Amino acid sequence: MGRHLWHGPRKLGLSQEELGILAGLSRQTVNLVLRGLEQRGLVSLEFGRVNILDDQGLMDLAMAPGSRAAG
């Protein structure tokens, strides 16, 4: 469902290990990145779940100059 139709936090029912497998990263690396995103207020973390709190903030970060996602 598009973010324009979905209001409030979105919840990804994936563990950090599962996210690591999907991204080709270690669980430890995923944990480090997610903790940084949590400190910025972009996501919140629960056991086996990542809650997306700020879609636009994540998009802005991904598209920022120097971001791996941007280029």
N, CA, C and O of each residue as an XYZ file, in Angstrom:
284
protein
N       0.851     -1.173      0.000
C       0.000      0.000      0.000
C       0.892      1.229      0.000
O       1.853      1.293      0.766
N       0.596      2.189     -0.832
C       1.405      3.392     -0.945
C       1.387      4.229      0.310
O       0.425      4.205      1.078
N       2.461      4.969      0.513
C       2.555      5.786      1.721
C       1.514      6.894      1.733
O       1.210      7.440      2.793
N       0.957      7.238      0.567
C      -0.076      8.271      0.515
C      -1.396      7.770      1.099
O      -2.221      8.568      1.545
N      -1.592      6.479      1.097
C      -2.826      5.906      1.629
C      -2.651      5.342      3.035
O      -3.634      5.016      3.701
N      -1.415      5.229      3.485
C      -1.124      4.597      4.765
C      -0.620      5.661      5.728
O       0.449      6.234      5.519
N      -1.379      5.927      6.775
C      -0.995      6.936      7.753
C      -0.522      6.251      9.026
O      -1.067      5.219      9.418
N       0.469      6.810      9.659
C       1.037      6.241     10.863
C       2.192      5.315     10.529
O       2.530      5.115      9.363
N       2.791      4.755     11.570
C       3.971      3.912     11.345
C       3.642      2.638     10.577
O       2.587      2.033     10.763
N       4.561      2.253      9.720
C       4.462      0.969      9.033
C       5.346     -0.004      9.770
O       6.406      0.371     10.270
N       4.927     -1.236      9.842
C       5.651     -2.241     10.603
C       6.148     -3.342      9.684
O       5.368     -3.995      8.990
N       7.471     -3.539      9.690
C       8.070     -4.629      8.922
C       8.286     -5.796      9.867
O       9.051     -5.693     10.826
N       7.623     -6.890      9.602
C       7.743     -8.075     10.437
C       8.929     -8.927     10.026
O       8.771    -10.099      9.685
N      10.112     -8.342     10.057
C      11.336     -9.055      9.704
C      12.353     -8.846     10.817
O      12.481     -7.750     11.363
N      13.069     -9.907     11.143
C      14.138     -9.774     12.121
C      15.348     -9.110     11.475
O      15.428     -9.003     10.252
N      16.274     -8.673     12.295
C      17.501     -8.076     11.769
C      18.300     -9.109     10.977
O      18.949     -8.767      9.989
N      18.255    -10.331     11.395
C      18.936    -11.389     10.647
C      18.308    -11.562      9.261
O      19.019    -11.694      8.265
N      16.975    -11.560      9.204
C      16.289    -11.688      7.915
C      16.569    -10.492      7.016
O      16.770    -10.657      5.813
N      16.584     -9.287      7.586
C      16.927     -8.104      6.796
C      18.356     -8.215      6.260
O      18.631     -7.842      5.120
N      19.250     -8.724      7.086
C      20.637     -8.914      6.664
C      20.747     -9.879      5.497
O      21.504     -9.639      4.556
N      20.001    -10.961      5.556
C      20.014    -11.940      4.463
C      19.511    -11.291      3.180
O      20.105    -11.472      2.117
N      18.424    -10.538      3.274
C      17.868     -9.867      2.091
C      18.826     -8.832      1.510
O      18.900     -8.662      0.293
N      19.561     -8.139      2.385
C      20.451     -7.073      1.932
C      21.877     -7.552      1.679
O      22.706     -6.795      1.175
N      22.164     -8.800      2.025
C      23.519     -9.305      1.858
C      24.483     -8.737      2.888
O      25.669     -8.562      2.605
N      23.975     -8.446      4.090
C      24.766     -7.875      5.170
C      24.693     -8.763      6.402
O      23.788     -9.587      6.532
N      25.641     -8.592      7.296
C      25.593     -9.342      8.551
C      24.509     -8.755      9.457
O      24.121     -7.598      9.298
N      24.030     -9.544     10.391
C      23.052     -9.066     11.360
C      23.642     -7.911     12.153
O      22.933     -6.963     12.491
N      24.930     -7.984     12.452
C      25.596     -6.938     13.226
C      25.589     -5.608     12.461
O      25.362     -4.554     13.055
N      25.834     -5.654     11.163
C      25.816     -4.436     10.350
C      24.409     -3.860     10.275
O      24.224     -2.649     10.389
N      23.421     -4.723     10.085
C      22.023     -4.272     10.063
C      21.672     -3.613     11.391
O      21.024     -2.567     11.413
N      22.094     -4.215     12.490
C      21.819     -3.657     13.815
C      22.433     -2.272     13.952
O      21.781     -1.355     14.452
N      23.667     -2.110     13.520
C      24.348     -0.817     13.603
C      23.607      0.253     12.808
O      23.403      1.364     13.298
N      23.204     -0.080     11.585
C      22.486      0.876     10.735
C      21.123      1.206     11.331
O      20.737      2.373     11.389
N      20.395      0.192     11.771
C      19.068      0.437     12.341
C      19.135      1.266     13.610
O      18.262      2.102     13.847
N      20.152      1.052     14.428
C      20.306      1.861     15.651
C      20.529      3.335     15.294
O      19.998      4.230     15.952
N      21.316      3.570     14.250
C      21.522      4.944     13.789
C      20.235      5.573     13.298
O      19.956      6.737     13.585
N      19.444      4.801     12.552
C      18.152      5.304     12.069
C      17.195      5.552     13.226
O      16.404      6.495     13.197
N      17.271      4.704     14.239
C      16.426      4.878     15.419
C      16.815      6.157     16.170
O      15.944      6.894     16.634
N      18.109      6.418     16.289
C      18.566      7.636     16.965
C      18.102      8.895     16.240
O      17.882      9.930     16.868
N      17.952      8.809     14.928
C      17.467      9.949     14.129
C      15.947     10.074     14.166
O      15.398     11.037     13.630
N      15.259      9.121     14.785
C      13.801      9.164     14.863
C      13.104      8.686     13.600
O      11.919      8.955     13.405
N      13.832      7.979     12.740
C      13.251      7.514     11.482
C      12.550      6.174     11.626
O      11.576      5.898     10.926
N      13.047      5.343     12.534
C      12.447      4.034     12.783
C      12.425      3.788     14.285
O      13.125      4.457     15.045
N      11.622      2.832     14.699
C      11.708      2.306     16.060
C      11.855      0.792     15.924
O      11.384      0.189     14.960
N      12.509      0.204     16.898
C      12.816     -1.222     16.831
C      12.099     -1.976     17.935
O      12.049     -1.533     19.083
N      11.554     -3.108     17.572
C      10.953     -4.048     18.512
C      11.508     -5.413     18.169
O      12.120     -5.589     17.115
N      11.305     -6.369     19.035
C      11.791     -7.716     18.763
C      11.137     -8.243     17.484
O       9.915     -8.370     17.409
N      11.967     -8.548     16.480
C      11.469     -9.113     15.233
C      10.695     -8.155     14.360
O       9.969     -8.576     13.459
N      10.846     -6.844     14.624
C      10.062     -5.872     13.861
C      10.786     -4.536     13.784
O      11.460     -4.113     14.723
N      10.624     -3.883     12.631
C      11.103     -2.513     12.444
C       9.889     -1.674     12.092
O       9.167     -1.979     11.143
N       9.669     -0.625     12.853
C       8.560      0.291     12.603
C       9.104      1.519     11.891
O       9.995      2.194     12.406
N       8.577      1.809     10.719
C       8.991      2.988      9.962
C       8.155      4.164     10.456
O       6.932      4.176     10.318
N       8.835      5.146     11.029
C       8.150      6.301     11.601
C       8.129      7.505     10.673
O       7.205      8.315     10.729
N       9.138      7.629      9.820
C       9.279      8.821      8.981
C       9.707      8.409      7.578
O      10.899      8.353      7.277
N       8.727      8.121      6.721
C       9.006      7.726      5.332
C       9.827      8.783      4.600
O      10.819      8.466      3.944
N       9.407     10.036      4.718
C      10.078     11.109      3.989
C      11.505     11.292      4.486
O      12.414     11.534      3.692
N      11.705     11.178      5.788
C      13.046     11.287      6.342
C      13.965     10.191      5.829
O      15.135     10.444      5.542
N      13.445      8.975      5.713
C      14.237      7.876      5.151
C      14.564      8.138      3.691
O      15.689      7.896      3.253
N      13.602      8.627      2.943
C      13.824      8.935      1.527
C      14.862     10.050      1.383
O      15.754      9.968      0.538
N      14.742     11.087      2.206
C      15.708     12.194      2.151
C      17.111     11.694      2.459
O      18.066     12.085      1.789
N      17.246     10.843      3.453
C      18.552     10.290      3.815
C      19.111      9.439      2.682
O      20.295      9.535      2.359
N      18.274      8.617      2.083
C      18.725      7.740      0.999
C      19.169      8.540     -0.224
O      20.078      8.123     -0.940
N      18.540      9.675     -0.464
C      18.837     10.465     -1.656
C      19.861     11.570     -1.404
O      20.203     12.308     -2.329
N      20.349     11.697     -0.190
C      21.311     12.740      0.144
C      22.625     12.514     -0.603
O      23.033     11.370     -0.806
N      23.286     13.593     -1.011
C      24.589     13.454     -1.662
C      25.541     12.651     -0.773
O      25.629     12.886      0.432
N      26.239     11.716     -1.378
C      27.160     10.873     -0.626
C      26.535      9.597     -0.109
O      27.242      8.705      0.360
N      25.218      9.497     -0.188
C      24.532      8.288      0.238
C      24.743      7.198     -0.800
O      24.715      7.475     -2.000
N      24.950      5.983     -0.366
C      25.112      4.876     -1.303
C      23.862      4.667     -2.151
O      23.951      4.241     -3.303
N      22.699      4.968     -1.577
C      21.448      4.790     -2.313
C      21.261      5.854     -3.385
O      20.531      5.640     -4.353
N      21.909      6.988     -3.220
C      21.716      8.104     -4.153
C      22.447      7.918     -5.478
O      22.071      8.522     -6.482
N      23.456      7.114     -5.488
C      24.182      7.071     -6.737
C      24.701      5.748     -7.063
O      25.339      5.573     -8.102
